[in-house]
Amino acid sequence: MVGDGFIINHSTNSSNKLESPKKTKKKKKRGGTKKKMTTEQTLAFKSVSEWVFLEQASSLPSTAASCVVDDFGVQKSLGRGGDKVVFELHSHSKCSDGFLSPSKLVERAHGNGVKVLALTDHDTMSGIPEALEAARKFRIKIIPGVEISTKFYPRGDSEPEEPVHILAYYSSCGPTSFEDLEKFLSNIRDGRYLRAKTMVSKLNMLKLPVKWEHVSRIAGKGVAPGRLHVARALVEAGYVENLKQAFSRYLFDGGPAYSTGSEPLAEEAIQMICDTGGVAVLAHPWSLKNPVTIIRRLKEAGLHGIEVYRSDGKLAVYSDLADTYDLLKLGGSDYHGRGGHGESELGSVNLPVLVLRDFLKVARPIWCRSIRHILENYAEEPSDFNLAKITRFGKGVSPLSCGKDLIDRCLSSWLTNEERQNAVFEAVRLKLSHVSINQGGIQVPIESK
């Protein structure tokens, strides 16, 4: 069961059609078998590294072949001078139900050796600008993301409806139609407020006088409250001993204080992600009562992948499902910063280099189309509104810094050399070379180098 990122397993639930997942292999002890990369792994490592270190050409590992991997193909650090490209694809900040600010999250990720961090707050992308600002200092690449709360309705009467969370991953410049996505997310956030208030009312009827002001204060200004915030209020008020108890007694799906919000259909969320230039991935499928049906239907809707890897290894049953439906196998820590023994640390999920390559192999063409669309819109209509689409998430790029180097500043941080040399982007570059930007009342022409 998932409570806005807080997971409780009820293995006795008879409606779960899958057996409890088992780890494929136990973790090896330190000093275990290490071996040279295969040719495929070496090429994958070079390809992934080129994209990761786009803005850090001097940091690009010059001898990828010297990197060693364990028996699973997971990269191992070589110590001084070695590089381990760690992707963290599932994390939360205070902008939803995490405990750390986006900048502190980035700092912690850096301390844990993370090179690529996806900030995937619940139903909001408000923390991305702060994360990008912090990432400049720590030389971390940020993937703008969001975890969207949805509902899945079965087509028959024999199966219950389920809450389903979909992760969306975007290119560095963000969604193609940010306004459309933001309206979509805003509707969900409005429903989260109503949902949280209903949960508080139900708790009050259960003789647990939790105050709405308390929940709102825990969530923070401008943050749509979730179950975790209500659970924290229960703990702080002394009605339960810990968060786990709050969920297991009151807030689990269908529990005495549980409430639904105004979540969209899971298929609608996937369609929105695809329409706005994102990669759609099913979060924590092990929390679902009927994962097979859900995965099959969401694949039909355009789902790109599912989470398979956790800090305790790869879950074989979901890996098999990914193979069955030709889906990417991804994973992340789902870090919230709660602390304690029940939470995985940032960067603790070891994604094999071939998995990272497969992810970028699917994501890069989608993101390139999104980048091209945003740039072409500006070339056709060089308005401040369309310029904002370029600079909203453009790391190190702002309207004041734009001028003749706009194209190269953006494209060099968004695209690999091969992608920039594509005829499509050469055509976009040519269109933009005839555009002028208004800077301080002066029209400054954009000229590519």
N, C-alpha and C positions, 0 to 999 in steps of 0.2 A: 504494500500500500504506500502511496506517495502522498505526503503532506507538504506541498510546495517545496520539494527537495528533501523532506525528512522521510526516510523509508523504514517501514516496519513490515517484516515478513510474517504472514499468517499461513504457515505451511499446512495447516489443517483444513484450509478452505477447499472444499470438494469440487468447486467450480473451476479450479485451475486445471486446464487440460494438459499441462506439461509437468513432467517430473521435476523435482527440485534440481536445479542445475548443479553440475559438479565441475570442479576445476579440471582442466585438461591435464595439467601436470603440477606437481608441487614445486614451490620455489626452490631453486638451487641455492646451496650455501655459498657464501662468499668464496671467491677463489675457485669456483667451479669451472666447467669446460668453457674455454673461449676459442674461437676459431676465426680465421680470416673470412671476410665477406666473399660471397659468391659473386660471379660476374654480374648477375642480375641485381644483387643487393648493392654492389658498388655503383652501378649506373643509377639505381633508384636514389641512393644517398647523394650523388652529385646533382641529380635533378631536383630533389627536395631542397638541398642546401642552396642551390642557385636562387630559388624563390625566397627562402628564408632570409638570406643575406643580401637581398637586392640593394639595400641602402648601405650595406657594409661590405663593399667589394673587397676591402683589405682583410676582412674577417673570414672570407670564404675559404674553407679548408682546402689546402692545395694538394693534400694527399689523402683523398677519401679512401683509397685502397688500403691504407694502413689502419683504418678503423676496424675494430673487432666486434663480433656479435656473439651472443650466446646461442644455445641450440634452437631458440625460437626465432632467431633473426632480429632480436632486439639489440639496439646499439648499446655498447658499454663504453663508459668514459675511459679515455686512455691516460687520464691524469693531466699533468701540465702540458699544454700545447695540443691536447686532444679535444675533439668536439663531439658533443652528444646533442643531437637536435631533438629536444623534448617539446612535444606539442601537448598543451593542456586545452582540451576542447569543451570543457563544461565547468563553469565557475560562476559564482554569484557575489554581488557586492551589496552594500547598504541601500543601493537604489532599488532593490527588491527585498529579499529576505536574508541577505548575507550580513555578516557582522563587521566587515572591513569596508572602508571607502575604496573606490576604484583605484586610486593611487597607491594605497596601502596593499591592495590585492596584487597590483603589478610589482610592487617592491618585494612582496613575499614570493611571488612567482620567480623573480630574478634570483632571490636567495636560494631557491630550490633548483636552479639551473634551467628553468623553462625558457625556451627561445621563441615560442609562438603561443600566445594566450588568446583564447576566445572568451570574451566576457558575455555570458548568456543569462542575463537577469530575466526574471519572470515578467513577461509582457511589457517590457520597456527597454529602450536603447539609450536612456538618458545618461548612463554612466560612461558611454563610449568616449566622448570628448576628453573627459578627465583621465581615462585610462590611456588614451593616445598621448596626452601631454606627458604623463609619467613614463610612458614607454620610451620616449625620446632619451630620457636620462639613462635608462637601463638598457637601451638598445634591444628591446624586445619587440617582436612583431605582433600587432594586435589584429585579430579577426573580429570585426564587428558582428555580434550575434545577439540572439534573443531566444528565450525558451517560452513558447506560446502554449497557454492553457487552453485545452479543447475538450470536447466530449465526443465519444464514439457511440453511435446508436446502431445496434444490430438490426438486421432486416427481419428477423423473426422474433417471436415472443419468448423463445426458450432461453435467450441470453440477456443479461442485464446491460444497461448502458454503463459506460466506463469513462472516468477522466483519463485523458491521454495528453502527454506533453510532447510537443514537437520542437526540436532545436532547429534554428535557422542560422546559416552561416553566409555572410556577405563578403564582397570584396572590400578592399581598403577604402573605396569611395562610398561604400554603403549601398542601400537599395536604390534601384532605378527610380522608383516612385515612392520616395520617402513619405510624402504626405498621405498617400493611400495606406501605406503600412501603418503609419502613426495613428490614423483614424481607426483602423482595424484594432490596433492594440489599445487605444484609448477606450473603446467600447468594452473591452475585456476588463480593463482596470476599473472602470465605473462599476462593473458587476462585482469586482472583488471587494469594493467598499460595502456594497449591499450585502454580500455574502458574509463578510466579517461581522457586520452589525447583527445579522441573523444568528450567527454562531454565539455572539455575546448574549443575545436575548435568550437563546436556548439554555446557555449555561446559567443564566439568572433564574430560569424556571426550574433548573436542577438544584437550586439553593446554593449556587456558586456565584456570588455577586461581583463578577468581573466588570470593571467599568470600561466603557468605550474609550474614554479619554486616556486610560492607561494603555490600551492596545494601540491607539493612535500615536501616543508618545513613543512607544517602543518602535513602531514602524518608521517614524521620522517624517519630517515635513515633505509633502509631495509624493510619498511612497504609498502605493495601494497595499493595504494590509493583507496578509495571507494567513494560513493556518499556523505557521510557525510563530507569527507575532502574537496570535491568540494563545498559543501554547506557552510562550514566554511569560505572558501576563498571568496565566494560571500558576506557573512556577513562582514568579515573583510575589504573588499574592498568598503563596503558601498552601494552595489547594492540592497540588501534586508535588512530588519530590523532584521530578526531572521532566525533560521534554518527551522522552519516550513514554512515560506514564501518562502525560497529557494526551498523547495520540492514542495510546492503547485503550484508555478509558473513555475518552470523550470525542476525539476529533478524527478518528479513522473513517474511511469511506463508509457511509451508512450508520455511523456512530450516533449516539444520543445528541451530540451538539454539532453534527456535520451539516453542512449546507452547500448547495450548488450556487454558482454564479450565473453569469450570462455568457458562458464560453461558446465559441462557434463550433461548428462541426469540424472534426479533425481533417476531413477532406477539404473543407473550405480554407483552412489554415495552410495546408500544403499547396493549394492552388495559388493563394496569395504569395507564398514564399517563391514559388516558381515564376509568377508574374512579375515579381519585383527583383529578380536576379539573384535568388538565394539557393542554397543547398539545404534540403529538408531531411532531417534525421530523427528517427523515433528515439526518445529518451527512455532510459531504464525500462526496457520491455519486460524485465523480470517482475515488475510490480503489477503487471496486467493479469486479469483473471482469464482472458481468452486471447492470448497473443497471436495465435495462428490466424484466426479470422481477421483480427485487426491489421496485422502485417500484410495479409493478402489484399485486403480492401485498400489500404493506404498505398501499397505498391501500384495499384490500378490508378490511384489519384495522382501519382507522380513522386512518391517517396523515393529518396536517393539512398538512404542507409539506415542502419539501426545501431544502437550501442551494444557492443558485444564484450568489450574489454573493461575490466575494473582493476582496482589496485591488487585484488587477490587473484588475478589471472583472467584468462579468456573463458567465457562460459560456453561450453561446447554446444548446448542445445540451441542457443541463439545464433551461434556461428553457423550451425547447420541450416537454420531458418534463413539466414542471410544468403547462404549458397543457393537454397531452394528458390528464392525469389530474386536472385541476382542483385543483391543490395550491398552497399559498402559496409564494412565492419569497422566501427569506430568505438570511441569510448573516452571517458574523462572522469575526473574525481568527483564531480558534482559538489565542489568545495563551497562551504558557506562560512567557514571560520568560527564554527561553534566551539571547537576544541573538544577534548575528550577522546575516548577510545573508539567511538562509533563512527568517526568521520575520516575519510581518506584525505591525505595531504595533497596540496597542489603539486602537479607534476608526478604523482605517484603511479599513474597508469602508463605502463610501458607499451607504446604502440610500435609494432615492428616497422622497419623502414619501408617495407613493401606495402604496408597498409597506408602509410603516409603518402607514398607515391600514388596509390590507387585513389586516395581522397583528392589529391591535387589534380589527378588526371581527369576526374569528373568535374571538380570545382572550377578549374582554370578556364575552360571554354565558356562555362556559365558566367563567370565573373568578367571575362573579356567582353562578352556580348553586352553585359551591363555597363561596363566602362565605356565601350564604344557608343552605346545608346546615350549616356549622359553627355559625352563630349560632342556627339553629333547634334543633340538638342541645343547645346550652347552655340555651336557653329551656325546653326540655322536661325537661332534667336538669342543673340548675346545680351540677355537681360541679367539684372542682378539676381533675379530669382533662379535662373538656370546656372549662373555662376556659383550660387550658394550650394547647388547640388554637387558641384565639383569639389568645393572647399569644405563642405560640412564635416567630412571625416578624413579629409586629405591631410595626412601627417606632415607638418612642416609647411603646409600651403594655406595661405589666407588671401582674401581679396587684395589686401595691401601689398602682399609680396608678389602678386601676379604681374606679369609684364611680358617681355619677349621670351622669357624662359619658362612660361607657364606650362607649355606642352612637355618640355623635357623634365621639369621638376615633378610633374604628375606621373608621366608615363614611366620614368626611370624608377619610381618608387612603387608602381603598381604592376608593371609588366616586365617579364624577362626580356633579354636581348632578342631572342627568337620571336617573341610575341610582338615586340615593338617594330620589328622589321617586316611584319606581315603587311601585305598590300592593303588590307582593310584599314589598318592604323596609319599607314602612309597617306591614304586618301583623307582620313580624318585630320591628320597633321596639315595637309595642304589646305583643307577648308578653314582650319583655325588660323592659318598664317595670314588670312585676309581680315581677321576680326580685330577690333580695337576694344580696349578696356578703359573705362572711365576711372581715372585716378586723380582725386583732388580737382575735378573739373577739367582735367586734361585727358584727351583721348590718346592712350598709349597703344600702339600697334603690337600685336603678338607676332613674333617672328621666330620660327624654329631655327635652331642652329644648324 
